[in-house]
Amino acid sequence: MSAHVPIIELSNLRFAWPRQATLLEIDEFRLEPEHSVFLKGPSGSGKTTLLGLLGGVQLPDSGSIRLLGQDLSQLSASARDRFRVDHSGFIFQQFNLLPFLSVTDNVLLPCQFSKYRKQRAIARHGSIQQAAQALLIQLGLAADLHQQLAGELSIGQQQRVAAARALIGQPKLVIADEPTSALDADSREAFLQLLFAECKAAGASLLFVSHDQSLAKLFDRSIDLSQLNRATRQQEI
């Protein structure tokens, strides 16, 4: 991919849920390669819906969403699913780990669904198991926990597993949805520094959604969705 192709490019995006007012109206937004963006916005401003659109779970009513130059509307539902797992890593607020699987098996899940991620993990680390181990250690999870069931870990430990799962196989985009909300201030900033380091090593861009404005200073850019989204601004008038 050319370095000049944005990781995310939104153009004249419009979206409304059935029989509801327009929720998202974004004229333009770009996330450049290897950049980090802090996205804030109050509840109801459309953050979760926007992340669903970026993942190809929903499609816009009009306008375009391009990821790595690919217009998601031009892909079938199954092709959007493949594209998402090949090129995007998600860290969710509740982490969404499978509690009955080991830490390592949770991290390896993207490689089970994406040959592309699997190939990149092997190319970088020699095997997908070594890739998982290296990421977990770099993110601060000791080796003696790697075979423990994910459901037995603390919140902070689960957070690191979720980050490793998002990063394995070097996706070009990492999307984090309030992943630090359960941590204290010092733990939040320490985790973010680890996340930045791993995104840089993978050559990944980071879109980080949070209510915690104190973290915004750590990012390349900070954006308020309620200002970016014309539908929200019009509701306030």
C-alpha positions as CSV (number, residue, x, y, z in Angstrom):
1,M,0.0,0.0,0.0
2,S,1.3,3.5,-0.9
3,A,2.2,5.6,2.2
4,H,0.0,8.4,0.6
5,V,-3.2,6.3,0.9
6,P,-5.1,7.1,4.1
7,I,-5.8,4.3,6.5
8,I,-9.4,5.7,6.9
9,E,-11.1,8.2,4.6
10,L,-14.7,9.2,5.1
11,S,-16.4,11.4,2.5
12,N,-19.9,12.8,2.7
13,L,-20.9,10.1,5.2
14,R,-24.6,9.9,6.2
15,F,-26.2,7.3,8.4
16,A,-29.5,6.9,10.2
17,W,-31.1,3.9,11.9
18,P,-34.5,3.0,10.5
19,R,-37.2,5.4,11.3
20,Q,-34.8,7.7,13.3
21,A,-33.2,11.0,12.7
22,T,-29.8,11.2,11.0
23,L,-27.2,10.1,13.5
24,L,-24.0,10.7,11.6
25,E,-23.3,13.4,9.0
26,I,-19.5,13.6,8.5
27,D,-18.3,15.6,5.4
28,E,-14.6,14.5,5.7
29,F,-12.3,12.6,7.9
30,R,-8.9,11.0,7.3
31,L,-6.5,9.0,9.4
32,E,-3.0,8.8,7.9
33,P,-0.7,5.8,8.1
34,E,1.1,5.4,11.4
35,H,-0.8,8.2,13.1
36,S,-2.8,8.1,16.3
37,V,-6.1,9.9,16.8
38,F,-8.0,10.5,20.1
39,L,-11.8,10.6,19.4
40,K,-14.1,11.9,22.1
41,G,-17.8,12.5,22.2
42,P,-20.7,12.3,24.7
43,S,-23.0,9.4,24.9
44,G,-25.4,9.4,21.9
45,S,-23.0,11.2,19.6
46,G,-22.6,8.2,17.4
47,K,-19.2,6.8,18.4
48,T,-20.3,3.2,18.6
49,T,-22.2,3.4,15.3
50,L,-19.1,5.0,13.6
51,L,-16.9,2.1,14.8
52,G,-19.5,-0.3,13.4
53,L,-19.3,1.4,10.1
54,L,-15.5,1.4,10.1
55,G,-15.7,-2.4,10.7
56,G,-18.1,-2.9,7.8
57,V,-20.8,-4.2,10.2
58,Q,-23.2,-1.5,8.9
59,L,-23.0,0.4,5.6
60,P,-23.7,4.2,5.2
61,D,-26.9,5.5,3.7
62,S,-24.8,7.7,1.4
63,G,-21.2,8.7,1.0
64,S,-18.1,6.5,1.2
65,I,-16.0,4.8,3.8
66,R,-12.5,3.8,2.5
67,L,-10.1,1.7,4.5
68,L,-6.7,1.4,2.9
69,G,-8.2,2.7,-0.3
70,Q,-11.0,0.1,-0.4
71,D,-14.6,1.4,-0.5
72,L,-16.4,-0.9,1.9
73,S,-19.7,-0.4,0.1
74,Q,-18.2,-2.2,-2.9
75,L,-17.7,-5.4,-0.9
76,S,-20.2,-8.1,0.0
77,A,-21.0,-8.7,3.6
78,S,-18.6,-11.7,3.8
79,A,-15.9,-9.8,2.0
80,R,-16.2,-7.0,4.5
81,D,-15.8,-9.5,7.3
82,R,-12.6,-10.8,5.7
83,F,-11.3,-7.4,5.0
84,R,-11.9,-6.3,8.7
85,V,-10.1,-9.3,10.2
86,D,-7.2,-9.0,7.7
87,H,-6.5,-5.3,8.2
88,S,-8.1,-4.2,11.5
89,G,-7.6,-5.0,15.2
90,F,-10.3,-4.1,17.7
91,I,-9.9,-3.6,21.5
92,F,-13.3,-3.4,23.1
93,Q,-14.4,-1.8,26.3
94,Q,-15.4,-5.2,27.7
95,F,-12.4,-6.9,26.0
96,N,-14.7,-9.7,24.5
97,L,-12.2,-12.4,25.4
98,L,-13.3,-16.1,25.4
99,P,-13.1,-17.0,29.1
100,F,-12.8,-20.8,28.4
101,L,-9.8,-20.4,26.2
102,S,-6.2,-19.9,27.3
103,V,-4.6,-16.5,27.1
104,T,-2.5,-17.6,24.1
105,D,-5.5,-19.1,22.3
106,N,-7.4,-15.9,22.7
107,V,-4.5,-13.9,21.1
108,L,-4.2,-16.4,18.2
109,L,-7.9,-16.0,17.2
110,P,-7.2,-13.5,14.4
111,C,-4.7,-15.8,12.9
112,Q,-7.3,-18.6,12.8
113,F,-9.6,-16.4,10.7
114,S,-7.1,-14.5,8.6
115,K,-4.4,-16.2,6.5
116,Y,-3.0,-12.7,5.9
117,R,-2.5,-12.0,9.6
118,K,-1.1,-15.5,10.1
119,Q,1.4,-15.1,7.4
120,R,2.6,-11.8,8.7
121,A,2.9,-13.1,12.3
122,I,5.0,-16.0,11.0
123,A,7.2,-13.8,8.9
124,R,7.9,-11.5,11.8
125,H,8.3,-14.0,14.6
126,G,8.7,-17.5,13.1
127,S,5.4,-18.9,14.3
128,I,2.1,-17.6,15.5
129,Q,2.8,-19.0,18.9
130,Q,6.0,-17.1,19.2
131,A,4.2,-14.0,17.9
132,A,1.6,-14.3,20.7
133,Q,4.3,-14.9,23.3
134,A,6.3,-11.9,22.2
135,L,3.4,-9.5,22.2
136,L,2.1,-10.6,25.6
137,I,5.5,-10.2,27.2
138,Q,6.0,-6.8,25.5
139,L,2.6,-5.8,26.8
140,G,3.6,-6.8,30.4
141,L,1.9,-10.2,30.8
142,A,4.3,-12.7,32.4
143,A,5.0,-16.0,30.6
144,D,3.6,-18.1,33.4
145,L,0.1,-16.6,32.7
146,H,0.1,-17.4,29.0
147,Q,-1.6,-20.8,29.4
148,Q,-4.0,-19.6,32.1
149,L,-7.7,-19.3,31.2
150,A,-8.5,-15.8,30.1
151,G,-11.5,-15.7,32.5
152,E,-9.2,-16.1,35.5
153,L,-7.2,-12.9,34.8
154,S,-7.5,-9.5,36.4
155,I,-9.1,-6.6,34.5
156,G,-5.6,-5.2,33.8
157,Q,-4.3,-8.5,32.6
158,Q,-7.3,-9.1,30.3
159,Q,-6.8,-5.7,28.8
160,R,-3.2,-6.7,27.8
161,V,-4.5,-9.9,26.2
162,A,-7.1,-8.0,24.3
163,A,-4.4,-5.6,23.0
164,A,-2.2,-8.5,21.9
165,R,-5.1,-10.1,20.1
166,A,-5.7,-6.8,18.2
167,L,-2.0,-6.4,17.3
168,I,-1.1,-9.9,16.2
169,G,-0.3,-10.2,12.5
170,Q,0.4,-6.4,12.2
171,P,-3.0,-5.0,11.1
172,K,-2.7,-1.5,9.6
173,L,-5.5,-0.2,11.8
174,V,-6.1,-0.6,15.5
175,I,-9.4,0.6,16.9
176,A,-9.7,0.9,20.7
177,D,-13.2,1.6,22.2
178,E,-12.9,2.8,25.8
179,P,-10.4,0.1,26.7
180,T,-9.0,1.9,29.7
181,S,-12.2,2.9,31.4
182,A,-11.8,0.3,34.2
183,L,-8.2,1.4,35.1
184,D,-6.8,4.1,37.3
185,A,-5.0,7.2,35.8
186,D,-1.5,5.8,36.1
187,S,-2.4,2.4,34.7
188,R,-4.2,4.1,31.8
189,E,-1.2,6.1,30.7
190,A,1.2,3.2,31.2
191,F,-1.0,0.9,29.1
192,L,-1.3,3.6,26.4
193,Q,2.5,4.0,26.1
194,L,2.8,0.2,25.6
195,L,0.0,0.3,23.0
196,F,1.8,3.2,21.2
197,A,5.0,1.3,21.1
198,E,3.4,-1.9,19.7
199,C,1.5,0.1,17.1
200,K,4.7,1.8,16.0
201,A,6.5,-1.6,15.8
202,A,3.6,-2.9,13.6
203,G,3.4,0.2,11.5
204,A,-0.3,0.5,12.6
205,S,-2.5,3.6,12.9
206,L,-4.5,3.9,16.1
207,L,-8.0,5.3,16.5
208,F,-8.8,5.5,20.2
209,V,-12.2,6.3,21.5
210,S,-12.5,7.6,25.1
211,H,-14.3,10.0,27.4
212,D,-11.1,10.7,29.3
213,Q,-9.8,14.0,27.9
214,S,-6.7,13.7,30.0
215,L,-5.3,11.1,27.6
216,A,-5.7,13.3,24.5
217,K,-2.3,15.0,24.9
218,L,-0.6,11.6,24.2
219,F,-2.0,11.4,20.6
220,D,-1.0,13.0,17.3
221,R,-4.5,14.5,17.0
222,S,-7.6,14.9,19.2
223,I,-11.0,15.2,17.6
224,D,-14.4,15.9,19.2
225,L,-17.0,13.8,17.3
226,S,-19.8,16.2,18.3
227,Q,-17.9,18.9,16.3
228,L,-17.0,16.6,13.4
229,N,-20.5,15.3,13.1
230,R,-22.9,17.9,11.5
231,A,-25.9,15.9,12.6
232,T,-25.0,16.5,16.2
233,R,-24.3,20.2,15.6
234,Q,-27.7,20.7,13.9
235,Q,-29.5,19.0,16.9
236,E,-27.8,21.5,19.2
237,I,-29.0,24.6,17.2
